[in-house]
Amino acid sequence: MKRTTISLPEDLSAALERYREDQQALVPVSTVVQAAIQEYLTKRGYTVKPATGTFHITPATKGSGSHDASIQHDRYFAETVVRE
């Protein structure tokens, strides 16, 4: 990671401190600045938006027919590999 020193006008510095104080846990200034720069550059097409959110899996319309597949998945996988 590259270290950078920045200067902030008083009003921007005060707004930054107010934002940090409003958070449930104290957020480091560097974290806030990195997030702001990421958002700024992403909106202008210079970076790719980082992946966020949750991972969603669409269930199959028809299940495997096994009631214990979530528990015995290794066994079912091994049996499939051996057959092929």
N, C-alpha and C positions, 0 to 999 in steps of 0.2 A: 504494500500500500504506500502511496506517495503522500508525504506530508506537505501541506500547503498552509500558509499564513494569510488570513484575510483581514481587512479592516471594514468595520460596519459603522454606518452613521448612527448617531445616538438613538433616533426613533426606531430604526430597524433592530438595533441591539435590545432596546426596551421591549419591543414586540416579541422578540425571540425569548427573552426571559419570562414574559407573561405567559407565552405558550408553554414553556417548560414547567412553570409553576402550576399550570392547569392540569398537567398530566398526573395520573395516579402515582406513578413512580418517576423519580427524577431521571430525565432522558439526557444523555450527554449532548453537548452542543454539536459535536462532530456527527452524531447520528442524525440530528435534525437537518444539518446542512447537507449531508450526503443525500438524504431523502429529497430535499428541496431541489438540489442540482439534478438528481435522477429524474424527477418529475419534469423539470424545466427542459432538459435535453430530450426526454422521451416525447414530449409534446411537439418538439420541433424536428423530430425524426432522426436525431443523432444517436439514440440508443434504443435498445429493445426493452420493452416493459418487462420487468422481472416477473416470474411466475408467482402468483399469489392465490390464495383461496384453498379450496379443498379439492381432493381428487375424487371424481365421480365415476362409478362403474355402472353401466346399464346392465341390469340382470337379463339373462337369457329368457326368451319367451317360454322355453321348456327347460326345466331343470334336469339334473343328471339322473334323477330317479333314486339317488342314494340319500338317505336321511342323515348320514354322518360324514358327508363329503368335506365339510369344513374342519372336522377333527381328523379324519383319516386321509387327507389330501395327499400326503407323501406315499402312502400305500397305493392309492389309486393311480398316482402318477407312475410309480415304479411298475405296476402291473401293465400299464399302457405302453411304457417304453420296452419292456420285455417282449410283449406281443409283436411289436413293430420291428 
